[in-house]
Amino acid sequence: MTGDSRLSMMVAGGPGLVAVGSSKGNAAVWTSVDGAEWSQVFDAGAVSAVEHDQWMNSVTVGGPGLVAVGSSNGSAAVWTSVDGLSGPRSEVMSRYLPRQV
């Protein structure tokens, strides 16, 4: 992990351990087989039109694999991945939240 990376949470899953957080302002995922060496496997800025306003706060094992929650451009977001290695799919939840008047 680089100096501008922030780790929010880590769980046992995928290839061993999966950590989520942000790197350079983008949602990010890292994996490790042993907890000593980590590889960044996902950077939301590389696959999203929204950059520098995303992060993952939490991750859990469930459903089809791993589910992470966080924020993307000020809206709640959910990412899913079967194994923590394949690129997470995301869903921005703002359209499901009540609008403020």
Rosetta blueprint (number, residue, H / E / L):
1 M L
2 T L
3 G L
4 D L
5 S E
6 R E
7 L E
8 S E
9 M E
10 M E
11 V E
12 A E
13 G E
14 G L
15 P L
16 G E
17 L E
18 V E
19 A E
20 V E
21 G E
22 S E
23 S E
24 K L
25 G L
26 N E
27 A E
28 A E
29 V E
30 W E
31 T E
32 S E
33 V L
34 D L
35 G L
36 A L
37 E L
38 W L
39 S E
40 Q E
41 V E
42 F E
43 D E
44 A H
45 G H
46 A H
47 V H
48 S L
49 A L
50 V L
51 E L
52 H L
53 D L
54 Q E
55 W E
56 M E
57 N E
58 S E
59 V E
60 T E
61 V E
62 G E
63 G L
64 P L
65 G E
66 L E
67 V E
68 A E
69 V E
70 G E
71 S E
72 S E
73 N L
74 G L
75 S E
76 A E
77 A E
78 V E
79 W E
80 T E
81 S E
82 V L
83 D L
84 G L
85 L L
86 S L
87 G L
88 P L
89 R E
90 S E
91 E E
92 V E
93 M L
94 S H
95 R H
96 Y H
97 L L
98 P L
99 R L
100 Q L
101 V L
